[in-house]
């Protein structure tokens, strides 16, 4: 089993910054892609950022330029740094990891439970 636990959410001020963390644990042989989705009430889930095992990054257009996704492979942890926060960044943020528990087994997708980010004055 692989578990993902997010942290770093909460109430933020417009123009402020946040740093989300997501640590994977359990029986992990390897992790490929890691990243973050978010979903606001009444809206569709959207991919915020993704980082591959090789370090390639991609971002949602609305956060590009003010966000950085990174990872620490030794800690099996992915981070999302976001600056210049806007009220429209308010959402539940979910981390994900593509991982496998055995060598040569298929890659499976794992999800965190979500962490609430509220941007309001």
C-alpha distance (Angstrom), angle and dihedral (degrees) to the residues before:
residue distance angle dihedral
X1 . . .
X2 3.78 . .
X3 3.78 122.8 .
X4 3.79 129.0 -167.4
X5 3.79 121.7 -158.8
X6 3.80 121.8 -170.1
X7 3.77 127.4 -157.2
X8 3.79 139.2 170.8
X9 3.78 102.3 66.3
X10 3.77 126.1 126.9
X11 3.78 141.9 101.4
X12 3.80 113.9 -24.4
X13 3.78 132.6 -179.6
X14 3.81 122.6 -120.8
X15 3.78 108.7 -94.4
X16 3.77 91.2 24.0
X17 3.77 130.8 112.5
X18 3.76 138.6 -116.3
X19 3.75 136.7 -165.9
X20 3.77 118.2 -157.7
X21 3.77 122.4 -165.4
X22 3.77 130.5 -163.7
X23 3.78 122.1 -173.1
X24 3.78 123.0 -164.9
X25 3.77 119.6 -150.6
X26 3.76 140.2 168.3
X27 3.75 132.5 61.3
X28 3.78 99.7 -11.1
X29 3.76 125.3 165.1
X30 3.77 95.5 171.2
X31 3.79 144.2 -17.4
X32 3.77 124.4 -142.9
X33 3.81 118.7 176.7
X34 3.79 121.7 12.8
X35 3.76 128.7 -177.5
X36 3.76 153.1 126.9
X37 3.79 137.3 -88.0
X38 3.77 126.7 -174.5
X39 3.77 134.9 -161.7
X40 3.78 127.9 -167.0
X41 3.82 121.3 -158.6
X42 3.78 111.0 -78.5
X43 3.79 93.0 5.2
X44 3.77 135.2 101.6
X45 3.76 122.0 -97.2
X46 3.78 113.2 -100.3
X47 3.75 133.6 -165.4
X48 3.79 110.1 -114.8
X49 3.78 102.8 -178.7
X50 3.77 142.1 -20.7
X51 3.79 133.7 -165.0
X52 3.78 125.3 -167.5
X53 3.77 126.9 -142.5
X54 3.80 87.4 -101.5
X55 3.79 93.0 54.5
X56 3.79 101.1 -103.7
X57 3.80 111.6 149.1
X58 3.77 136.6 -158.8
X59 3.80 130.4 -179.3
X60 3.75 141.9 -164.7
X61 3.80 107.7 -101.8
X62 3.80 93.5 -120.5
X63 3.81 92.7 57.8
X64 3.78 99.6 34.9
X65 3.79 112.4 118.4
X66 3.78 94.8 24.8
X67 3.80 100.3 54.0
X68 3.77 135.1 67.6
X69 3.77 125.8 -167.8
X70 3.79 117.2 -161.2
X71 3.76 139.7 163.5
X72 3.76 140.9 -151.2
X73 3.78 107.3 -148.5
X74 3.78 93.5 -169.5
X75 3.80 89.5 59.0
X76 3.81 95.5 34.9
X77 3.78 87.1 -127.9
X78 3.79 133.5 140.0
X79 3.80 124.0 -160.9
X80 3.77 136.0 -161.3
X81 3.79 118.9 -158.8
X82 3.78 113.9 -170.5
X83 3.79 125.7 -179.4
X84 3.80 133.8 -173.7
X85 3.77 91.4 34.7
X86 3.78 118.7 -153.9
X87 3.80 130.8 -161.7
X88 3.80 88.1 -112.0
X89 3.81 88.4 64.4
X90 3.79 87.4 71.5
X91 3.79 107.9 119.0
X92 3.75 145.4 107.2
X93 3.78 107.5 -81.3
X94 3.79 119.5 -147.7
X95 3.76 125.2 -168.2
X96 3.77 122.8 -150.4
X97 3.76 137.7 -169.6
X98 3.75 133.1 -166.2
X99 3.78 103.7 -141.3
X100 3.76 144.8 155.2
X101 3.77 131.1 -150.7
X102 3.78 98.2 -152.1
X103 3.76 136.4 37.3
X104 3.82 112.4 -90.1
X105 3.79 93.3 5.3
X106 3.82 119.4 131.4
X107 3.77 119.3 -84.8
X108 3.81 114.2 -104.8
X109 3.78 129.6 -162.9
X110 3.79 119.5 -121.5
X111 3.79 128.7 -171.8
X112 3.75 137.8 -159.0
X113 3.78 123.0 -130.3
X114 3.79 93.5 -108.3
X115 3.78 133.5 -108.6
X116 3.79 124.5 -130.3
X117 3.79 118.0 -122.6
X118 3.79 116.3 -171.3
X119 3.80 120.3 -176.1
X120 3.78 110.7 -165.6
X121 3.77 140.5 130.9
